[in-house]
Amino acid sequence: MQQRRLGGIVAALALSGGAVLLAPNCAQAVPSFARQTGMACEACHTVFPELTPFGRRFKLNAYTIDNLPQVSDIAQNKDQTLLLNQLPPLSFMFQMSYTSTKSAVPDTQAGTGTVPPDALAKNGQVLFPQQASLFYAGRIAPNLGAFVQMTFDGTSGSFGWDNTDIRYARLATDNFLWGVSFNNNPTVQDVWNTTPAWQTPFDQRSATAPTPGAATALDGGLADAGVAGVSVYGWWNNSIYGEVGMYHSAPAASQALDSTNVDVVDGWAPYWRVAYERQWERNSWQVGAYGVNAKLFPGGGNALSGPTNNFDDWALDTQYQYIGDEHLFTVTATYIDEKQHLDAAFASGASANPSNTLKTYRIGGQYYYQRRYGAALGYFSTTGSEDSLLYAPGVLNGFGNNKPDSNGWVGELDWVPYQNTKIALQYIVYSKYNGASSNYDGFNRNASDNNTLYLLGWLNF
Amino acid sequence: MKKILSLAAAVVLAGSTGAALAQSDAKALVTGVCSACHGPEGHSISPVFPNLAGQPSAYIVLQLDAFRGHLRGDPNAQAYMWGMASQLSDATIQGLADYYAAQKPAAGKPGAAALMAEGRKIFEQGIPSKKVQACAACHGANAEGAQVFPRLAGQHVEYLVAQLEGFKTGTRSNAPIMINEVRDMTAAELRAVATYAASK
C-alpha cells in the first residue's frame, strides 16, 4: 500500500483547498478469494500482494472463479439470472506498525502557544492499527466480480472508501478474454506488480513518516484527487493485453462538484495500457506501457472554468518473475514521464513556469525462500523542473532550492509465518529529498534525517 | 461466441440436467478455468502443473475424485485442486477426463545422455536389488499409460520428480503401489527414471 502525498502541482494546489479525503491507496490480498475458490493464497500470490500468472488470470476473469455452494436461478431460456455465493466473500485486514525516522520531525505546533519554535515531535510512533480494512471481494454474478475495500485510517481516524474494482469479463473466443473495470484509482485494475498501485517492493510505506513531495499524476496524484473511471480491456492468447479507459472526478463529498473541491478533472481523463507477457516453464516476463492525460481545474476557491493544469503522463514498465518451489524471485521496474502544462497555476501565480516536467523511475528486486523468508531492495528517483513557486521552501515538507528531485533506496526483510500473515522490517535511505541532500527544506533539515525505519505487522483473515 | 460458464455455474447446470450437458460444459470449464494452469488443450507451461493432454480418462477421474475427497494431499493438490474439485459432480469429472484424454499429448524431450541411460534401465528392467518393478509393466512400453496408470510420456520432468518424492515422503498417499516402488530409490534414481519416462 502506497502512502502517497498529494504530489507536485497537485499537492501545491490541493493544500490550499484543505481537502480531506481518504484516498484509495491500499491494495491488498484478501482471504475471501481463497474462501471462494477453495485455493490457497499461493495459487494467486507469490507472497501477497504480488500476483502469480494464475492470480493475474483470476483478476482478469473478474474474480469469478468459484468453488462454493451457490444460490442460483435460470430463466426459461436457461440464461443464468442469479449465481450467488451462499456465504458472502468478506475479509478483514489489520496492519500495525512502528515508525522511526533518523531525526525526529518538527512539532507541527512549533512556535505557537507554549510550544518552543525548535520543538520536535517524539520519534518512534506506534500505530495500532495503522490501517484496518473490511473487504467484499469475490463474484457477485456469473461474469461479474468485485473487489471493494473500506478502510479505517489510523492517521485520519476515520472510515472511508478505499480501492474499488468492480469488473465484468467473459471469453469471446477460446483465447480472447475481454472485460470492463469500474475503479477509483488509475492502475489499481492492473495485474502486474509494476504500476504505481502495486509495485513490488514499493507498495508498503509508513503512514506517518515524511515522504517526498513531488509525484506524477499517475503515481497517485490523480487517485488522491478523487476519481472514478471505467476501462475496457482485452487479453489475447495469454500474452497481449490492451486497455483504454476514462476517469472522471468523483470526490467523496456530499455537496455539488463546485469550487470547494480541488483538482477537479475537466470532463474525462483518458487512460491507456498495453502489455506483452511471455511465460516459459517457471518464468514469466512482461513489458508494457501505460499513460493518462488529465486536465484539472485547480478549484479550492476558484470557479471550475477557465484555464486548467494539464498533466500528460506516459510510462514504461517491465516485470520478471521466477516461481520455484524453494526460490521465488521478482524484478519490477517502471519509468513515468510527466509533462505539465500549468496554464491555471501559472496564471494565478501558483507556479513560476508555464510548463514543467517530472520524471520518476523505480526498480526493485524481491527474493523469497519457500515463500516464508524474504528480502527486497529497490531504488527510486524523481527529477523535475525547477520552479520557485510550485516548489517553495518550508519546514520539513518544503523545497529549499525549488527542485522536486528525490532519490534513495528501500531495503526490506520479510517473514511470512503463514500465507496470510506478514512481518516486514523496512529501511528507507534518502540520498536526496525534495531537491537536495542537505538543508533540503531551507530550514536545515537534511535528506538523511528522513531515513525511515518501519516495522509492519500485517494480518489478513 | 461461446458461452462461458464459471466452474460453479457449470457444476450447477451439470447437476441439474445430467451427464450430456456435463460433457458439453466440460469444454467450457476447460477453456474458462482449467486452462489457466493446465494450458490450452491440456498443455501446461509451468512444471508445477501437469500436462493433461492424452492422459487416460480413468486416471483423471481417479485423481479428481481423490482431490474432491481429500484423498490426495500433496502440497499443490491441497493448494489448488482441493478447492477446484470440491463442487464437481461425477458427470462433470467424467466429461473433463474424456476431454483431456482425447487431446494430442505433448511430445517428450530427451534429457542428458547419462540420465537417460540410467532411467531407461530402471524403466525397462526395474531395480531388482531394491524390488523395484519395471515401470513399463504398468505405464506401458512407451510410458503412454493405461486405465488408472498415468501417462508419463511428454510430462514435465519436474512434475514427475515432485510426484515421486511425494510418494516417498508420504505427502501423496493415494497410490499404494507407487509408495512401495519408490521406498528405497535414491533421489538420483528418481530423477533419472522421470527424465527417461518424460522423454518418451
Boltz contact constraints between the chains, C-beta under 6 A:
constraints:
  - contact:
      token1: [A, 37]
      token2: [B, 83]
      max_distance: 6.0
  - contact:
      token1: [A, 38]
      token2: [B, 83]
      max_distance: 6.0
  - contact:
      token1: [A, 38]
      token2: [B, 86]
      max_distance: 6.0
  - contact:
      token1: [A, 39]
      token2: [B, 80]
      max_distance: 6.0
  - contact:
      token1: [A, 39]
      token2: [B, 83]
      max_distance: 6.0
  - contact:
      token1: [A, 40]
      token2: [B, 79]
      max_distance: 6.0
  - contact:
      token1: [A, 42]
      token2: [B, 79]
      max_distance: 6.0
  - contact:
      token1: [A, 43]
      token2: [B, 79]
      max_distance: 6.0
  - contact:
      token1: [A, 43]
      token2: [B, 80]
      max_distance: 6.0
  - contact:
      token1: [A, 54]
      token2: [B, 36]
      max_distance: 6.0
  - contact:
      token1: [A, 54]
      token2: [B, 37]
      max_distance: 6.0
  - contact:
      token1: [A, 57]
      token2: [B, 36]
      max_distance: 6.0
  - contact:
      token1: [A, 64]
      token2: [B, 6]
      max_distance: 6.0
  - contact:
      token1: [A, 65]
      token2: [B, 33]
      max_distance: 6.0
  - contact:
      token1: [A, 66]
      token2: [B, 6]
      max_distance: 6.0
  - contact:
      token1: [A, 66]
      token2: [B, 8]
      max_distance: 6.0
  - contact:
      token1: [A, 67]
      token2: [B, 83]
      max_distance: 6.0
  - contact:
      token1: [A, 67]
      token2: [B, 86]
      max_distance: 6.0
  - contact:
      token1: [A, 67]
      token2: [B, 87]
      max_distance: 6.0
  - contact:
      token1: [A, 70]
      token2: [B, 8]
      max_distance: 6.0
  - contact:
      token1: [A, 70]
      token2: [B, 12]
      max_distance: 6.0
  - contact:
      token1: [A, 72]
      token2: [B, 12]
      max_distance: 6.0
  - contact:
      token1: [A, 80]
      token2: [B, 9]
      max_distance: 6.0
  - contact:
      token1: [A, 83]
      token2: [B, 9]
      max_distance: 6.0
  - contact:
      token1: [A, 142]
      token2: [B, 9]
      max_distance: 6.0
  - contact:
      token1: [A, 170]
      token2: [B, 4]
      max_distance: 6.0
  - contact:
      token1: [A, 171]
      token2: [B, 4]
      max_distance: 6.0
  - contact:
      token1: [A, 172]
      token2: [B, 1]
      max_distance: 6.0
  - contact:
      token1: [A, 174]
      token2: [B, 31]
      max_distance: 6.0
  - contact:
      token1: [A, 279]
      token2: [B, 45]
      max_distance: 6.0
  - contact:
      token1: [A, 282]
      token2: [B, 46]
      max_distance: 6.0
